[in-house]
Every structure is written in C-alpha cells, then in structure tokens.
Amino acid sequence: MKRFIRIVILYLCVLPLTAQEQEVKLKLIETSDIHGNYFPYNFISRQPWKGSLARVAALVEKEREIYGENLILLDNGDILQGQPSAYYYNYIDTVSTHLCAAMLNYMGYDAATLGNHDIETGRTVFDRWIADCRFPVLGANIIDTATGEPYAPPYVAFEREGVKVVILGMITPAIPVWLSENLWPGLRFDDMEESARKWMEIIREKEKPDAVIGLFHAGQSEVLMGGKYKDNASLTVAENVPGFDVVMMGHDHRRECRKVVNVAGDSVLIINPANNGLVVGDVEISFVLENGKVKSKQVQGQLTATEEYGVSEGFMRQFDTQYQAVQEFVGKKIGTFTEPLSTRPSYFGPSAFIDFIHTLQLELSGAEISFATPLSFDAEIKAGDIYVSDMFNLYKYENMLYVMELTGQEIKGFLEESYSLWTNRMTSPEDHLLLLRERPDGGERSTFLNASFNFDSAAGILYTVDVTQPYGEKITILSMADGTPFRSDKIYKVALNSYRGNGGGELLTKGSGIPQDELTERIVFSTDKDLRYYLMEYIESKGTLDPKSLDQWKFVPEEWTVPAAQHDYILLFGEEK
C-alpha cells in the first residue's frame, strides 16, 4: 500500500500541468550599441564584418519560427553613430526614411531606447529617426523641460496569451558631461534610480504586470560624472528598486549575463550583449498560468552569438539600394597623403596623426593652443589616395570644435590630469613609461589601464612631461610655440573637441578645476558641423598633404623614456617600432 501511495505521489509530481494550468513562454531578444553596424561589412576598413543587424535578422527569423509573436525584439541604444552607413543617413541623405528606422521596422522591433551617441547626432536627426520608427522609442528619464513630462514614452506594455509584460526604458543621465546642450535643446536627463522608483509604482498600479523588464542604456559599474550624474547605474537600479525581473544593459560594451538579488530578496537577471551585434541578449521567461492568472515564472538568460546564423538574405535584398549608396559615399577620393598616419606613435610622443588634428583645429579656430587625443586605440591611414572611409579612422566621433577660454594654470592642470591617466611614474630605467594593465597569462598584449581617448596632448606650446615626478609636477610649459613667454595668469583661447569641452574625461573639471556647471560659460566658439566634415573639406582643398609631427613636447628624462617607450610599444602592439 505504501509503495502504491509513493507511486501516486511521484506521478502527481511529474505531471506537467493540471487541466486548469497553461504554460506561456516569451522570448526577449536584446541588441545594444550597434553603432551603425547595419550590414555585414565594415565601410571603414572596407572588409567583411562579423556582427551587424543583418546577422541579428537571421537569428530573429529562426527564433520567430519557434516563438512566433511571443518573441519581443528590443534595441538598447547607440545605433545611430559609428559606421558610415549611419552617418550617411544622419547627415547626407536626410530625405529618405532613415535607413536604421527602415531596418528596425523590417525586422519587427517592438521597442527601443536612445543612447548617448544617438543624442550626439542632434535633435534634428534623432527626432526624425524616432518619427520614422514604427515602434515606441522609450525614455522615462528624458524630460521635456517645457512640460516636465517625459520626452518619449516611459514604458510600453505587451500582452501575449494572457501574460502582460512591461518594458521600462531609460538612458544614462550623464549626457551633459559629454554633449553640448545645442544637441538636445529643451531636454533634461533625470537620475535613473529616482526615475525607476517613480515609474515602477505607476506601472504596478496601472498595468498590474506579470513581468517588468528594464531596458537601460547604461552599464553596471556606477560612477559619478561631473560631480552629480550617475553613469552606468543599471546594476544599482536592479538591486535597489524592487519589481524588475530582467534588467537589460548597454553603453559600456561589456558582455554580462548573471542573476543578482535585489533589496527585497528577489532574483533579477542582468544581461548585456556588448556592441556591434556580435551577440544578442537572449532571455526566455516561462509563465505557468492557473485559471488565467500567473501562478509562477522562471527567467533564464544567455548571450547568443549571431555568426552561426549567417546573414539574412531577405534583409540584404531589401536594403541593397542603400548598401550601394553607402559604398559610393565612402569610395569617394578626397585627397592624397604622402606618408602613412598611425595612432601608435602618439602614445610615446608627438605624432603626425595627432598633430594633423592639432593643425586643423588651430587653423579653423584661430586659437592659440589646441588639445587633441587619439580617438581610436590603433588606427592607421596608409600613404596614397585618401577616401571618405579613411576619415572615420582618422576621426571616430561626430564631435564639434570648441574654443574655450582657459588660464595658463588651468591649461597646465588639464595636461597634468591627462598625463596622469596616460603615464606611469618611473622610479628606475626598467619601469614602464606608460600606465599599463598587463595580462596575467603573459601571452596576450598589454592594454592601457585607462581609456586612451582621454590622453590629450597640446599644440601651440612647448612643454616637457617628466615621468619621474608625481601628479601636479609632471608638466613644465617652457613657452608658446613661437618662443614667446607662457604665463600662468594669462587667459588663452584653446581649441578642443566638444566632448572634452563639455567635461568628457573630466580633464577640465578634475584637472583644470573648473566646476561642471561653469564649463559652458568658457565656450566662446563652436562649429556648426562635426570635425570630420572639416577634416574632409581641408584635405580636399589641399589635394596632397605631407603631415609631419610638430615636435612641441617630449617625455623626459630621455635616457629612461626612450628605451622604456621601445619596450612598452612591443607590449602594446606585439612588434617593434
């Protein structure tokens, strides 16, 4: 008898569902930080590309065969900047439906968020893109200052087979640190955690959802920017604001897929597919319904590579005309370089690559001093004919050119901060010149400890960087480039890009000591077009160029820094200079 009872209990335990129960499975696919990689082709290097929306499309087509309308497709921002395919439809062909919107409509996206690089394109571009999208672009913490209400829908609710899922979208609020207000007039960006608390309460009361998904263009390592903006606060929200089942992240280009426990003791899946469409965030939520109400749910996530799915042939046929238009755009010859340009030498001293940008900035602006940095870690433009595609290697972002008024002391402080991020403090000839993070296995190349796009050098002044000295004492400014005295108390006109001028990298705030709120007051000039546009115009006007280093600064003591540079070059690039 006991054996019979045990068999009955075991049988009941393995029954899949009772007559009153129903299982519903939803699939959520997230892309993020596509950065204009729409086609499986890199229009900058002019070579095939592993990632792209074309590969994501192939994956989604396969998944829809399984999940049908229960597949919810989401994009998490930074999709309008990067490859020339985005630039062309942002600024060149402004009459057609924006290519990115047409593609996302074709693929059946259900919702998206804006990223900081989407805001960087300017309101004319991102307003037009949003209007072309046939799905909601969310932004709970993007506020219209005239009304005090969200500029974009804060959330969207979906019902599938009796299950209601709500997607809440937000962006990092640190936009003012990187981008000038003329790109986002009439908007403000509120704190993510405060906004999430507000909207979670509204969502629970009004929508009574069975699951809530955060779609946040922000990473997971929170940092305070400009003294008041919390960047990369996605994990903070997931842990501190109860109610989320999944938080989909982006912005920091770091793959992640794991579960965390929030303050209420509930499990939250956090997931981030990084960039370029190489992988997608792949989430399945299984609901068990009893008499039409959710009785239980399970959340599982993984990062799924797109390469194995190939390229969607239907996608490529649909957008072949646009593909050819971008090919024609990037294939236009604009000039000739007599020598190759590479970012590699710029980490070890003055370089033709960076000094070419310095020269342009000084000529365009009439400023006395220029700040510039290598925006790509390892970029090269070969000698010979130069094409539009090369300009995206030479200058990666759509930054404007600013002229700001800085004192001599603030200029020195700026450079002290820059070189403190860039250089090691040498105590012997055997030390590293650069501040490196070495790989523990010894088999991989070293990388910089800090982001190389914050390694600004200057032109228009002669100076040395003594790497044996501490922060605050590394930089000695000898004179202006023409030999006239440089004075700490004099106000100079300084040319620099808009990212830096708005506080990006905190060289002006931490280094120069200028409060974030006062940076705008220092701007006396701004171009109306991006620096890449002026670079192309400049090269076309000259025809043939022979860029040379200006040789206006150096590392000292040279008996230490020259051999250390040779050693560090090999560690970074795997070969000798």
C-alpha positions as CSV (number, residue, x, y, z in Angstrom):
1,M,0.0,0.0,0.0
2,K,2.8,2.4,1.0
3,R,4.5,1.6,-2.3
4,F,1.3,2.4,-4.2
5,I,1.0,5.8,-2.4
6,R,4.6,6.6,-3.3
7,I,4.0,5.8,-6.9
8,V,0.9,8.0,-7.0
9,I,2.7,10.9,-5.3
10,L,5.6,10.6,-7.8
11,Y,3.2,10.5,-10.7
12,L,1.5,13.7,-9.5
13,C,4.8,15.4,-9.1
14,V,5.8,14.8,-12.7
15,L,2.5,15.8,-14.2
16,P,3.4,18.7,-16.5
17,L,0.2,20.9,-15.9
18,T,-3.2,20.4,-14.5
19,A,-6.3,20.9,-16.6
20,Q,-6.6,24.4,-15.3
21,E,-2.9,25.3,-16.0
22,Q,-1.3,26.8,-19.1
23,E,2.3,27.4,-19.9
24,V,3.4,30.5,-21.8
25,K,6.9,31.1,-23.0
26,L,8.2,34.5,-24.0
27,K,11.4,35.1,-25.8
28,L,13.1,38.5,-25.4
29,I,16.0,39.4,-27.7
30,E,18.1,42.5,-27.0
31,T,20.6,44.3,-29.2
32,S,22.6,47.2,-28.0
33,D,25.4,49.5,-29.1
34,I,25.1,48.5,-32.8
35,H,27.0,51.7,-33.7
36,G,25.9,51.8,-37.3
37,N,26.8,48.2,-38.0
38,Y,23.8,47.5,-40.1
39,F,25.4,45.5,-42.8
40,P,27.9,42.6,-42.5
41,Y,30.5,44.9,-44.0
42,N,32.9,47.4,-42.4
43,F,32.7,50.5,-44.6
44,I,35.7,52.0,-42.8
45,S,38.2,49.1,-43.3
46,R,36.3,48.1,-46.5
47,Q,36.2,44.4,-45.4
48,P,33.5,41.9,-44.3
49,W,32.2,42.2,-40.8
50,K,31.2,39.6,-38.3
51,G,28.5,41.5,-36.4
52,S,25.6,43.6,-37.9
53,L,21.8,43.8,-37.9
54,A,21.9,41.6,-41.0
55,R,23.1,38.7,-38.8
56,V,20.7,39.6,-36.0
57,A,17.9,39.5,-38.6
58,A,18.9,35.9,-39.5
59,L,18.8,34.9,-35.8
60,V,15.4,36.5,-35.2
61,E,13.9,34.9,-38.2
62,K,14.9,31.4,-36.8
63,E,13.7,32.3,-33.3
64,R,10.3,33.5,-34.6
65,E,9.8,30.1,-36.2
66,I,9.7,28.8,-32.6
67,Y,8.1,31.7,-30.6
68,G,6.1,33.5,-33.2
69,E,4.5,36.6,-31.7
70,N,5.8,35.7,-28.3
71,L,9.2,37.0,-29.4
72,I,9.8,40.5,-28.2
73,L,12.6,42.3,-30.0
74,L,14.3,45.3,-28.3
75,D,17.2,47.6,-29.0
76,N,19.1,49.4,-26.2
77,G,20.5,52.5,-28.0
78,D,23.7,53.8,-29.6
79,I,22.6,52.7,-33.0
80,L,22.8,55.9,-34.9
81,Q,26.6,56.6,-34.7
82,G,29.7,54.7,-35.8
83,Q,29.8,53.2,-39.2
84,P,29.4,55.5,-42.3
85,S,26.1,53.8,-43.0
86,A,24.7,55.7,-40.0
87,Y,26.5,58.9,-40.9
88,Y,25.2,58.9,-44.4
89,Y,21.6,58.7,-43.4
90,N,22.0,61.1,-40.5
91,Y,23.6,63.9,-42.5
92,I,23.8,63.2,-46.2
93,D,20.5,61.6,-47.3
94,T,18.1,63.4,-45.0
95,V,15.1,62.9,-47.3
96,S,14.7,59.1,-47.3
97,T,13.3,57.2,-44.4
98,H,16.3,56.8,-42.1
99,L,18.0,53.5,-43.0
100,C,18.2,52.5,-39.4
101,A,14.5,53.0,-38.8
102,A,13.6,51.2,-42.1
103,M,15.7,48.2,-41.0
104,L,14.3,48.0,-37.5
105,N,10.8,48.3,-38.9
106,Y,11.6,45.5,-41.3
107,M,12.9,43.3,-38.5
108,G,9.8,43.9,-36.4
109,Y,11.4,45.6,-33.4
110,D,8.9,46.1,-30.6
111,A,10.7,48.9,-28.6
112,A,14.0,50.7,-28.3
113,T,15.8,53.3,-26.2
114,L,18.0,56.2,-27.1
115,G,21.7,56.0,-26.3
116,N,24.1,58.9,-25.6
117,H,25.6,58.6,-29.1
118,D,22.1,58.8,-30.6
119,I,21.6,62.1,-28.7
120,E,25.0,63.1,-30.1
121,T,23.6,63.2,-33.6
122,G,21.4,66.2,-32.6
123,R,17.7,66.6,-32.2
124,T,17.1,67.1,-35.9
125,V,18.5,63.6,-36.5
126,F,17.1,61.6,-33.6
127,D,13.7,63.3,-33.8
128,R,13.5,62.3,-37.4
129,W,14.6,58.7,-36.7
130,I,12.0,58.4,-33.9
131,A,9.3,59.6,-36.3
132,D,10.4,57.0,-38.8
133,C,10.3,54.1,-36.3
134,R,7.0,52.2,-36.2
135,F,7.5,51.2,-32.6
136,P,8.0,53.2,-29.4
137,V,11.4,54.6,-28.5
138,L,11.4,54.8,-24.7
139,G,12.9,57.3,-22.4
140,A,11.4,57.5,-18.9
141,N,14.1,59.8,-17.6
142,I,14.4,62.1,-20.7
143,I,12.3,65.0,-19.7
144,D,10.8,67.8,-21.8
145,T,11.7,70.9,-19.8
146,A,8.7,72.9,-21.1
147,T,6.2,70.4,-19.8
148,G,8.0,68.4,-17.1
149,E,6.8,65.3,-18.8
150,P,8.9,62.5,-20.5
151,Y,10.0,63.5,-24.0
152,A,9.4,59.9,-25.1
153,P,7.1,57.2,-23.8
154,P,8.4,55.9,-20.4
155,Y,7.3,52.4,-20.9
156,V,5.3,50.1,-23.2
157,A,3.1,47.1,-22.2
158,F,2.7,43.9,-24.2
159,E,0.1,41.2,-23.7
160,R,0.8,37.7,-25.0
161,E,-1.5,34.7,-24.3
162,G,-2.8,36.3,-21.1
163,V,0.6,37.5,-19.9
164,K,1.4,41.2,-19.5
165,V,5.0,42.3,-19.8
166,V,6.1,45.9,-19.3
167,I,9.3,47.4,-20.8
168,L,10.6,50.5,-19.0
169,G,13.3,52.4,-21.0
170,M,15.9,54.8,-19.6
171,I,19.2,56.4,-20.6
172,T,22.3,57.3,-18.7
173,P,21.8,60.8,-17.3
174,A,25.4,61.9,-17.8
175,I,24.6,63.4,-21.3
176,P,25.5,66.9,-20.2
177,V,29.0,65.8,-19.3
178,W,29.7,64.7,-22.9
179,L,27.4,66.7,-25.2
180,S,26.6,70.3,-25.6
181,E,23.0,71.4,-25.0
182,N,22.5,72.6,-28.5
183,L,22.3,68.9,-29.5
184,W,19.5,68.3,-27.0
185,P,17.6,71.6,-26.5
186,G,14.6,71.6,-24.3
187,L,15.5,68.3,-22.6
188,R,17.0,67.2,-19.3
189,F,18.1,63.7,-18.1
190,D,17.0,62.6,-14.7
191,D,18.6,60.2,-12.3
192,M,17.9,56.6,-13.2
193,E,17.2,55.2,-9.7
194,E,14.8,58.0,-8.9
195,S,13.0,57.7,-12.2
196,A,12.8,53.9,-11.9
197,R,11.2,54.2,-8.4
198,K,8.6,56.6,-9.7
199,W,7.7,54.6,-12.8
200,M,7.7,51.2,-11.1
201,E,5.0,52.5,-8.7
202,I,2.9,53.7,-11.7
203,I,3.5,50.5,-13.7
204,R,2.4,48.3,-10.8
205,E,-0.7,50.3,-10.0
206,K,-1.8,51.0,-13.6
207,E,-0.6,48.0,-15.5
208,K,-0.5,45.2,-12.9
209,P,2.2,43.4,-15.0
210,D,3.3,39.8,-14.8
211,A,6.9,40.8,-15.5
212,V,8.8,44.1,-15.8
213,I,11.9,44.5,-18.0
214,G,14.3,47.4,-17.6
215,L,15.8,48.4,-21.0
216,F,18.6,50.8,-19.8
217,H,21.3,52.4,-21.9
218,A,23.7,52.2,-19.0
219,G,26.3,49.7,-17.8
220,Q,26.7,48.1,-14.4
221,S,29.6,49.9,-12.7
222,E,28.2,53.1,-11.3
223,V,30.4,56.2,-11.4
224,L,29.7,59.8,-10.6
225,M,30.3,62.1,-13.6
226,G,30.7,65.8,-13.4
227,G,30.1,65.7,-9.7
228,K,26.4,64.9,-10.0
229,Y,25.4,62.5,-12.8
230,K,25.4,58.7,-12.0
231,D,26.6,57.0,-15.2
232,N,26.3,53.2,-15.6
233,A,23.7,52.8,-12.8
234,S,21.8,49.8,-14.3
235,L,23.0,47.4,-11.5
236,T,22.2,50.0,-8.9
237,V,18.6,50.1,-10.2
238,A,18.3,46.3,-10.5
239,E,19.4,45.9,-6.8
240,N,17.7,48.9,-5.2
241,V,14.3,49.1,-7.0
242,P,12.2,46.0,-6.4
243,G,10.0,44.9,-9.3
244,F,12.3,44.1,-12.1
245,D,12.6,40.6,-13.4
246,V,15.2,41.5,-16.0
247,V,17.5,44.5,-16.5
248,M,18.9,44.7,-20.0
249,M,22.0,46.9,-20.1
250,G,24.2,48.6,-22.7
251,H,26.5,51.6,-23.1
252,D,29.7,50.1,-21.6
253,H,30.3,47.5,-24.3
254,R,30.9,44.8,-21.6
255,R,29.2,41.4,-22.0
256,E,27.3,40.2,-19.0
257,C,24.7,37.6,-18.1
258,R,24.1,36.8,-14.4
259,K,21.5,37.0,-11.7
260,V,21.6,39.3,-8.7
261,V,19.4,39.6,-5.6
262,N,17.6,42.9,-5.0
263,V,16.8,44.5,-1.7
264,A,13.5,42.6,-1.5
265,G,15.3,39.3,-1.8
266,D,14.1,38.7,-5.4
267,S,16.3,37.4,-8.2
268,V,16.9,39.8,-11.1
269,L,18.6,38.8,-14.4
270,I,21.1,41.4,-15.7
271,I,22.2,41.0,-19.3
272,N,24.4,43.0,-21.7
273,P,25.2,41.9,-25.3
274,A,28.0,44.5,-25.6
275,N,28.4,46.0,-29.1
276,N,28.2,45.6,-32.8
277,G,25.6,42.8,-33.0
278,L,28.2,40.1,-32.4
279,V,25.9,38.6,-29.7
280,V,22.4,39.3,-28.5
281,G,20.9,39.2,-25.1
282,D,18.7,36.1,-25.2
283,V,16.1,35.8,-22.4
284,E,13.3,33.3,-22.0
285,I,10.6,33.8,-19.4
286,S,8.3,30.8,-18.8
287,F,5.0,31.5,-17.1
288,V,2.6,29.0,-15.6
289,L,-1.0,30.3,-15.6
290,E,-3.8,28.8,-13.5
291,N,-7.3,29.9,-14.4
292,G,-5.9,32.7,-16.4
293,K,-3.6,34.1,-13.7
294,V,0.2,33.7,-13.4
295,K,1.0,31.2,-10.8
296,S,4.8,31.0,-11.3
297,K,7.5,32.2,-13.6
298,Q,11.1,31.3,-14.5
299,V,13.7,33.6,-16.1
300,Q,16.6,32.2,-18.0
301,G,19.2,34.2,-20.0
302,Q,22.2,33.7,-22.2
303,L,24.3,35.6,-24.7
304,T,23.8,34.1,-28.1
305,A,26.4,34.6,-30.9
306,T,24.9,35.8,-34.2
307,E,27.7,34.5,-36.5
308,E,26.4,30.9,-36.7
309,Y,23.1,32.1,-38.0
310,G,24.6,33.6,-41.1
311,V,23.2,36.7,-42.9
312,S,19.5,37.2,-43.7
313,E,19.3,37.1,-47.5
314,G,15.9,38.8,-47.4
315,F,17.4,41.6,-45.3
316,M,20.2,42.2,-47.8
317,R,17.8,42.2,-50.8
318,Q,15.5,44.7,-49.0
319,F,18.4,47.1,-48.4
320,D,20.6,46.6,-51.4
321,T,20.0,50.1,-52.8
322,Q,21.0,51.7,-49.5
323,Y,24.1,49.4,-49.3
324,Q,25.2,50.6,-52.7
325,A,24.6,54.3,-51.8
326,V,26.9,54.0,-48.7
327,Q,29.5,52.2,-50.8
328,E,29.5,55.0,-53.3
329,F,29.8,57.6,-50.5
330,V,32.8,56.0,-48.7
331,G,34.5,55.3,-52.0
332,K,34.9,59.0,-52.9
333,K,38.5,60.1,-53.2
334,I,39.2,63.3,-51.3
335,G,43.0,63.7,-51.4
336,T,46.4,62.1,-51.1
337,F,48.8,61.5,-48.2
338,T,52.5,61.2,-49.0
339,E,53.2,59.3,-45.8
340,P,51.1,56.8,-43.7
341,L,49.5,58.1,-40.5
342,S,49.1,55.9,-37.4
343,T,47.9,56.5,-33.8
344,R,50.6,54.2,-32.4
345,P,53.4,56.8,-32.1
346,S,51.0,59.3,-30.4
347,Y,51.3,57.4,-27.1
348,F,55.1,57.9,-27.0
349,G,55.5,61.5,-28.1
350,P,54.3,63.9,-30.7
351,S,53.0,62.2,-33.8
352,A,51.9,63.2,-37.3
353,F,48.5,61.7,-36.7
354,I,47.5,63.8,-33.7
355,D,49.4,66.9,-34.9
356,F,47.4,66.9,-38.1
357,I,44.3,67.3,-36.0
358,H,46.0,69.9,-33.9
359,T,46.9,71.8,-37.1
360,L,43.4,71.7,-38.4
361,Q,41.9,72.8,-35.1
362,L,44.3,75.8,-34.8
363,E,43.6,76.9,-38.4
364,L,39.9,76.5,-38.2
365,S,39.5,78.3,-34.8
366,G,42.3,80.9,-34.7
367,A,43.0,79.6,-31.2
368,E,46.4,79.9,-29.6
369,I,46.5,76.3,-28.1
370,S,45.0,73.0,-29.2
371,F,44.1,69.9,-27.2
372,A,43.6,66.6,-29.1
373,T,43.7,62.9,-28.4
374,P,43.8,59.6,-30.4
375,L,40.1,58.6,-30.6
376,S,40.9,55.1,-31.8
377,F,43.4,52.9,-30.0
378,D,45.1,51.5,-33.1
379,A,44.2,53.3,-36.3
380,E,46.2,53.7,-39.5
381,I,45.7,55.5,-42.7
382,K,48.1,54.3,-45.4
383,A,50.0,56.6,-47.8
384,G,48.4,57.2,-51.1
385,D,44.9,58.1,-52.1
386,I,42.6,59.0,-49.2
387,Y,38.9,58.2,-49.3
388,V,35.9,59.2,-47.2
389,S,36.1,55.9,-45.4
390,D,39.6,56.8,-44.1
391,M,38.1,59.8,-42.3
392,F,36.2,57.5,-40.0
393,N,39.6,56.1,-39.0
394,L,41.1,59.5,-38.6
395,Y,38.3,60.9,-36.5
396,K,35.9,58.4,-34.9
397,Y,33.2,60.6,-33.4
398,E,30.9,63.4,-34.6
399,N,32.4,65.9,-32.2
400,M,32.1,69.7,-32.8
401,L,35.1,72.0,-32.5
402,Y,35.0,74.4,-29.5
403,V,37.2,77.3,-28.5
404,M,37.3,77.8,-24.7
405,E,39.0,80.5,-22.6
406,L,41.4,78.9,-20.1
407,T,44.1,80.4,-17.9
408,G,47.7,79.2,-18.2
409,Q,47.3,77.5,-14.8
410,E,44.1,75.7,-16.0
411,I,46.0,74.5,-19.1
412,K,48.7,73.0,-17.0
413,G,46.2,71.4,-14.7
414,F,44.4,69.9,-17.7
415,L,47.7,68.4,-19.0
416,E,48.6,67.1,-15.5
417,E,45.3,65.2,-15.4
418,S,45.8,63.8,-18.9
419,Y,49.3,62.6,-18.5
420,S,48.4,61.1,-15.0
421,L,45.9,58.8,-16.8
422,W,48.5,58.1,-19.5
423,T,51.9,57.7,-17.9
424,N,53.5,55.6,-15.2
425,R,55.6,57.3,-12.6
426,M,59.1,55.9,-13.3
427,T,61.5,55.2,-10.4
428,S,64.1,53.4,-12.5
429,P,65.0,52.9,-16.1
430,E,63.4,49.4,-16.0
431,D,59.9,50.8,-15.2
432,H,57.1,51.2,-17.8
433,L,56.8,54.6,-19.4
434,L,53.0,54.1,-19.8
435,L,50.4,53.1,-17.3
436,L,49.6,49.6,-18.4
437,R,47.4,46.7,-17.4
438,E,49.4,43.5,-18.2
439,R,47.7,40.3,-19.0
440,P,48.2,37.7,-16.2
441,D,49.0,34.8,-18.5
442,G,51.8,36.8,-20.2
443,G,50.7,35.5,-23.6
444,E,48.5,38.5,-24.6
445,R,49.4,42.0,-25.3
446,S,49.2,44.6,-22.6
447,T,46.4,47.2,-22.6
448,F,46.2,50.7,-21.1
449,L,44.9,51.0,-17.6
450,N,42.8,54.0,-18.6
451,A,40.9,54.8,-21.8
452,S,43.3,56.1,-24.4
453,F,40.7,58.6,-25.8
454,N,41.4,60.7,-22.7
455,F,45.2,61.0,-23.5
456,D,45.2,64.6,-24.7
457,S,48.4,66.3,-25.8
458,A,48.7,70.0,-26.6
459,A,50.0,72.0,-29.6
460,G,50.8,75.7,-29.6
461,I,53.0,75.4,-26.6
462,L,56.4,73.8,-25.9
463,Y,56.5,71.6,-22.9
464,T,58.1,68.5,-21.2
465,V,56.5,65.7,-19.3
466,D,58.8,64.5,-16.5
467,V,57.6,60.9,-15.8
468,T,59.7,60.7,-12.7
469,Q,57.6,63.4,-11.0
470,P,54.2,63.0,-9.1
471,Y,50.9,64.3,-10.3
472,G,50.9,68.1,-10.3
473,E,54.6,68.3,-11.1
474,K,55.0,66.3,-14.4
475,I,54.3,69.2,-16.8
476,T,56.7,72.0,-17.4
477,I,55.5,74.5,-20.0
478,L,58.6,76.2,-21.5
479,S,57.0,78.8,-23.8
480,M,54.5,79.3,-26.5
481,A,55.3,77.5,-29.8
482,D,56.6,80.8,-31.3
483,G,59.0,81.3,-28.4
484,T,57.1,84.0,-26.6
485,P,56.5,83.5,-22.8
486,F,53.7,81.4,-21.4
487,R,52.0,82.8,-18.4
488,S,50.0,81.0,-15.7
489,D,47.8,84.0,-15.1
490,K,47.0,84.8,-18.8
491,I,43.8,83.8,-20.5
492,Y,44.3,81.8,-23.7
493,K,41.9,80.6,-26.4
494,V,42.1,76.8,-26.6
495,A,40.7,74.6,-29.3
496,L,39.3,71.2,-28.3
497,N,36.5,68.9,-29.3
498,S,33.0,69.3,-27.9
499,Y,33.2,66.0,-25.9
500,R,36.2,67.3,-23.9
501,G,34.7,70.8,-23.7
502,N,31.6,69.6,-22.1
503,G,33.5,67.8,-19.4
504,G,34.2,64.4,-21.0
505,G,37.0,62.5,-19.3
506,E,36.9,65.1,-16.5
507,L,40.2,66.7,-17.6
508,L,38.6,70.2,-17.4
509,T,36.8,69.5,-14.1
510,K,39.4,67.4,-12.2
511,G,42.4,68.7,-14.0
512,S,41.7,72.4,-14.6
513,G,39.5,72.6,-11.6
514,I,36.5,74.2,-13.4
515,P,33.1,73.3,-12.0
516,Q,30.9,71.3,-14.4
517,D,28.2,74.0,-14.3
518,E,30.7,76.7,-15.4
519,L,32.1,74.9,-18.5
520,T,29.5,76.4,-20.8
521,E,30.5,79.9,-19.7
522,R,34.0,79.3,-21.0
523,I,32.9,78.4,-24.6
524,V,33.4,81.3,-26.9
525,F,33.0,79.5,-30.3
526,S,31.6,76.3,-31.7
527,T,31.4,74.9,-35.2
528,D,28.0,74.0,-36.6
529,K,29.3,70.8,-38.2
530,D,31.4,68.0,-36.9
531,L,35.2,67.9,-37.1
532,R,35.2,65.1,-39.6
533,Y,33.4,67.3,-42.0
534,Y,36.1,69.9,-41.7
535,L,38.8,67.4,-42.0
536,M,37.4,66.2,-45.3
537,E,37.0,69.7,-46.5
538,Y,40.5,70.6,-45.5
539,I,42.1,67.6,-47.3
540,E,40.0,68.2,-50.4
541,S,41.2,71.9,-50.5
542,K,44.9,70.9,-50.2
543,G,44.8,67.9,-52.5
544,T,48.1,66.4,-51.5
545,L,49.3,66.5,-47.9
546,D,52.5,65.6,-46.2
547,P,51.6,65.5,-42.5
548,K,54.5,65.9,-40.1
549,S,54.9,65.9,-36.3
550,L,55.1,69.4,-34.8
551,D,57.6,68.2,-32.1
552,Q,56.3,70.6,-29.5
553,W,56.6,68.3,-26.4
554,K,58.6,65.3,-25.2
555,F,58.9,62.8,-22.3
556,V,61.9,63.3,-20.0
557,P,64.4,62.1,-18.8
558,E,65.1,60.8,-22.3
559,E,67.8,58.3,-21.2
560,W,65.0,56.5,-19.4
561,T,61.9,57.2,-21.5
562,V,63.3,56.3,-25.0
563,P,64.2,52.7,-24.1
564,A,61.1,52.4,-22.0
565,A,59.0,53.5,-24.9
566,Q,60.5,50.8,-27.1
567,H,59.7,48.1,-24.5
568,D,56.1,49.3,-24.0
569,Y,55.5,49.6,-27.7
570,I,56.2,45.9,-28.0
571,L,53.9,45.1,-25.1
572,L,51.1,47.1,-26.6
573,F,51.4,46.2,-30.3
574,G,53.4,42.9,-30.4
575,E,56.1,44.3,-32.6
576,E,59.0,46.8,-32.5
577,K,58.5,50.4,-33.7
